Amino acid sequence: MLRIAVWRLEADDDDQPDRFAEAAQQAAFANDFGIALRLAERAFALAPGFDSALVLADVLYELGEVERTEEVLGPVGGLAAED
């Protein structure tokens, strides 16, 4: 899953945000935060909702980018109550 998502990311060939979000979580679990960030950013760009924001925020937090984490979560915070 991860390898295929990276190929599609690099080829700019996929518009399935769920695939990118799941692969970002796998990459983060493997401590490959560079790839995780790229995948999470693509997922969020394609579907800027609560789920993709949470994945992106998790990766940003692990990278120590707390301000960016807050920027990502701020606009979608109200969606947490709705989901």
C-alpha positions as CSV (number, residue, x, y, z in Angstrom):
1,M,0.0,0.0,0.0
2,L,2.7,2.5,1.0
3,R,4.9,1.8,-2.0
4,I,2.0,2.2,-4.4
5,A,0.8,5.4,-2.8
6,V,4.3,6.9,-3.1
7,W,4.5,5.9,-6.8
8,R,1.1,7.5,-7.4
9,L,2.2,10.6,-5.4
10,E,5.3,11.0,-7.5
11,A,3.4,10.4,-10.7
12,D,0.7,12.9,-9.7
13,D,-1.6,10.1,-10.7
14,D,-4.1,9.5,-8.0
15,D,-6.9,11.5,-6.5
16,Q,-7.9,9.1,-3.7
17,P,-7.2,11.0,-0.4
18,D,-8.0,7.9,1.7
19,R,-5.1,6.0,0.0
20,F,-2.7,8.8,0.8
21,A,-3.9,9.2,4.4
22,E,-3.5,5.5,5.1
23,A,-0.1,5.4,3.5
24,A,0.9,8.5,5.5
25,Q,0.0,6.7,8.7
26,Q,2.0,3.6,7.6
27,A,5.0,5.8,6.8
28,A,4.8,7.6,10.1
29,F,4.6,4.2,11.9
30,A,7.8,3.3,10.1
31,N,9.4,6.6,11.2
32,D,9.7,7.8,7.6
33,F,8.3,11.3,8.4
34,G,9.5,12.9,5.1
35,I,7.3,10.5,3.0
36,A,4.5,10.6,5.7
37,L,4.4,14.4,5.4
38,R,4.2,14.4,1.6
39,L,1.4,11.8,1.6
40,A,-0.5,13.6,4.4
41,E,-0.3,16.9,2.7
42,R,-1.6,15.4,-0.6
43,A,-4.5,13.7,1.3
44,F,-5.4,17.0,3.0
45,A,-5.1,18.9,-0.3
46,L,-7.5,16.5,-2.0
47,A,-10.0,16.3,0.9
48,P,-9.5,19.0,3.6
49,G,-11.7,17.4,6.2
50,F,-11.3,16.2,9.7
51,D,-9.8,12.8,8.9
52,S,-7.1,14.1,6.6
53,A,-6.4,17.0,8.9
54,L,-5.9,14.7,11.8
55,V,-3.4,12.6,9.9
56,L,-1.5,15.7,8.7
57,A,-1.5,17.1,12.2
58,D,-0.1,13.9,13.7
59,V,2.8,13.9,11.2
60,L,3.5,17.6,11.8
61,Y,3.4,17.2,15.5
62,E,5.9,14.3,15.3
63,L,8.2,16.6,13.2
64,G,7.9,19.2,15.9
65,E,6.0,21.7,13.8
66,V,3.5,22.6,16.5
67,E,2.4,25.9,14.9
68,R,1.6,24.2,11.6
69,T,-0.3,21.5,13.6
70,E,-2.5,24.2,15.1
71,E,-3.0,25.9,11.7
72,V,-4.2,22.6,10.3
73,L,-6.5,21.6,13.1
74,G,-7.9,25.1,13.8
75,P,-10.3,25.3,10.8
76,V,-11.5,21.7,11.2
77,G,-11.9,21.7,15.0
78,G,-15.6,22.3,14.7
79,L,-16.0,19.2,12.5
80,A,-14.9,17.0,15.4
81,A,-18.2,17.6,17.1
82,E,-20.1,16.8,13.9
83,D,-18.4,13.5,13.1
